[in-house]
Amino acid sequence: MSKIIFYEDKNFQGRSFECDTDCADMHPHFSRCNSIRVESGCWVLYERPNYSGYQYVLTRGEYPDYQRWMGYNDSIRSCRTFSYTSDGPYRMRIYERPDFQGQMMEFSDDCESVQDRFRSRNVYSCNVLEGYWTFYEHPNYRGRQYFMRPGEYRNFSDWGAICAIIGSFRRITDF
């Protein structure tokens, strides 16, 4: 069972909305989101309705303002919950070209600098073999986030990115 509470104001103040399932359009429930409590489960939040726009991956904890979840603004318009056996294996392959071409490297752990380990920040395709991951636009787990569930991503646009630059990534392990 997953549960998240959205608050219109910082520090868990103002109008709130509790959610325990996916929601494609949250606009009817609140006009802005400035703080969040994740009471259980893991969540992907989206800046726009219908699971589009910037993505934010949140695990259990308190986020008293939108900068704490690396938000760019106070707009959250849809959300999804997901679960995974946390002791399960993690494996992912990244490629320097679309359609799984060019240099490939397989990972089973976090990477704080793609440039240092892969020799390039450009990741054009990816095959997530096991586990859930978060891609970040910049090194050290900063910038735009992309939620990566198991599956094939033949081009960076398949995971919602507008360019192939990935600075870091990590496993989602807090379930």
C-alpha positions as CSV (number, residue, x, y, z in Angstrom):
1,M,0.0,0.0,0.0
2,S,1.4,3.4,-1.0
3,K,0.4,6.8,0.5
4,I,1.5,10.3,-0.3
5,I,0.2,13.7,0.9
6,F,0.5,16.9,-1.1
7,Y,0.4,20.3,0.5
8,E,-0.2,23.6,-1.3
9,D,2.2,25.5,1.0
10,K,5.7,25.0,2.3
11,N,6.3,23.1,5.6
12,F,3.1,20.9,5.2
13,Q,0.7,23.9,5.5
14,G,-2.3,24.8,3.5
15,R,-4.8,22.7,1.7
16,S,-3.7,19.0,1.4
17,F,-4.6,16.0,-0.8
18,E,-3.9,12.4,0.2
19,C,-3.3,9.9,-2.6
20,D,-2.8,6.1,-2.5
21,T,-3.0,5.3,-6.2
22,D,-2.0,6.6,-9.6
23,C,-3.6,9.9,-10.6
24,A,-3.5,11.3,-14.2
25,D,-4.8,14.7,-13.3
26,M,-4.4,16.2,-9.9
27,H,-5.4,19.8,-10.8
28,P,-8.9,19.4,-9.3
29,H,-7.4,18.6,-5.9
30,F,-4.9,21.5,-5.5
31,S,-3.5,24.4,-7.5
32,R,0.1,24.2,-6.5
33,C,2.4,21.9,-4.5
34,N,5.1,23.2,-2.2
35,S,5.6,20.3,0.2
36,I,5.1,16.6,0.3
37,R,5.0,13.7,2.8
38,V,5.6,10.2,1.4
39,E,4.3,8.0,4.1
40,S,4.7,4.7,2.2
41,G,5.7,3.4,-1.2
42,C,7.7,5.0,-4.0
43,W,6.3,7.6,-6.4
44,V,7.0,9.3,-9.7
45,L,5.6,12.8,-9.8
46,Y,5.1,14.6,-13.1
47,E,4.9,18.3,-13.8
48,R,2.0,18.0,-16.2
49,P,-1.2,15.9,-16.4
50,N,-1.2,12.4,-18.0
51,Y,2.3,11.5,-16.7
52,S,4.3,14.0,-18.8
53,G,6.7,16.8,-18.2
54,Y,9.5,16.9,-15.7
55,Q,9.7,13.8,-13.5
56,Y,10.6,13.5,-9.8
57,V,11.2,10.2,-8.1
58,L,10.3,10.2,-4.4
59,T,10.7,7.6,-1.7
60,R,9.5,7.6,1.9
61,G,10.3,10.8,3.7
62,E,9.4,14.5,4.2
63,Y,9.9,17.2,1.6
64,P,9.1,20.6,3.2
65,D,9.6,22.6,-0.1
66,Y,9.9,21.7,-3.7
67,Q,13.7,22.3,-3.9
68,R,14.0,19.2,-1.6
69,W,12.7,16.9,-4.4
70,M,14.8,19.0,-6.9
71,G,11.7,20.6,-8.3
72,Y,11.9,23.4,-10.7
73,N,8.6,24.9,-9.6
74,D,5.5,24.2,-7.6
75,S,3.7,22.3,-10.3
76,I,2.8,18.7,-9.8
77,R,-0.1,17.5,-12.0
78,S,0.1,13.7,-12.0
79,C,1.6,10.9,-10.1
80,R,2.3,7.1,-10.2
81,T,3.2,4.6,-7.5
82,F,5.4,1.6,-8.1
83,S,7.0,-1.2,-6.1
84,Y,9.9,-3.6,-6.4
85,T,11.5,-6.3,-4.2
86,S,14.3,-4.2,-2.7
87,D,16.6,-7.2,-2.4
88,G,16.3,-8.0,-6.1
89,P,19.1,-7.7,-8.6
90,Y,19.8,-4.5,-10.5
91,R,21.3,-4.5,-14.0
92,M,21.3,-1.9,-16.8
93,R,23.1,-1.4,-20.1
94,I,23.8,2.0,-21.6
95,Y,24.8,2.7,-25.2
96,E,26.5,5.6,-26.9
97,R,24.2,5.3,-30.0
98,P,20.5,4.8,-30.6
99,D,19.1,1.3,-31.1
100,F,21.7,-0.3,-28.7
101,Q,24.6,0.5,-31.0
102,G,28.1,1.7,-30.3
103,Q,30.0,1.4,-27.0
104,M,28.0,-0.4,-24.3
105,M,28.6,-0.7,-20.6
106,E,26.7,-2.7,-18.1
107,F,26.0,-1.5,-14.5
108,S,24.7,-3.1,-11.4
109,D,25.4,-0.2,-9.0
110,D,25.0,3.6,-8.8
111,C,27.1,5.9,-10.9
112,E,27.7,9.5,-9.7
113,S,29.5,10.5,-12.9
114,V,28.7,9.0,-16.2
115,Q,31.5,11.0,-17.9
116,D,34.1,9.4,-15.5
117,R,32.9,5.8,-15.9
118,F,31.5,5.7,-19.5
119,R,33.9,8.3,-21.0
120,S,30.9,10.2,-22.4
121,R,27.8,11.9,-21.0
122,N,25.8,11.0,-24.1
123,V,23.5,8.0,-23.5
124,Y,21.4,7.5,-26.6
125,S,19.8,4.1,-25.7
126,C,19.4,1.9,-22.6
127,N,18.2,-1.5,-21.7
128,V,17.1,-1.8,-18.1
129,L,17.3,-5.5,-17.4
130,E,16.5,-5.6,-13.7
131,G,15.4,-3.1,-11.1
132,Y,14.2,0.5,-11.1
133,W,16.7,3.4,-11.7
134,T,16.7,7.2,-11.8
135,F,18.7,9.0,-14.5
136,Y,19.9,12.5,-13.6
137,E,20.8,15.3,-16.0
138,H,24.0,16.2,-14.1
139,P,26.7,14.4,-12.1
140,N,26.2,13.8,-8.3
141,Y,22.4,13.1,-8.8
142,R,21.4,16.6,-9.7
143,G,19.1,18.2,-12.3
144,R,16.2,16.7,-14.2
145,Q,15.2,13.2,-13.3
146,Y,14.1,10.3,-15.5
147,F,12.4,7.2,-14.0
148,M,13.7,4.0,-15.6
149,R,11.7,0.9,-15.2
150,P,12.7,-2.5,-16.7
151,G,12.5,-2.4,-20.5
152,E,14.2,-1.3,-23.7
153,Y,14.7,2.4,-24.5
154,R,15.9,2.6,-28.1
155,N,16.3,6.4,-28.0
156,F,16.6,9.0,-25.2
157,S,13.1,10.3,-26.1
158,D,11.7,7.0,-25.0
159,W,12.5,7.9,-21.3
160,G,11.2,11.5,-21.8
161,A,14.5,13.3,-22.3
162,I,15.0,16.0,-24.9
163,C,18.7,15.3,-25.3
164,A,21.1,12.4,-24.7
165,I,23.0,14.0,-21.8
166,I,23.0,11.9,-18.6
167,G,25.3,13.0,-15.8
168,S,24.6,10.3,-13.2
169,F,22.2,7.5,-12.3
170,R,21.3,5.4,-9.3
171,R,19.2,2.4,-8.2
172,I,15.9,3.0,-6.5
173,T,16.4,0.9,-3.4
174,D,14.2,2.5,-0.7
175,F,11.0,0.6,-0.8
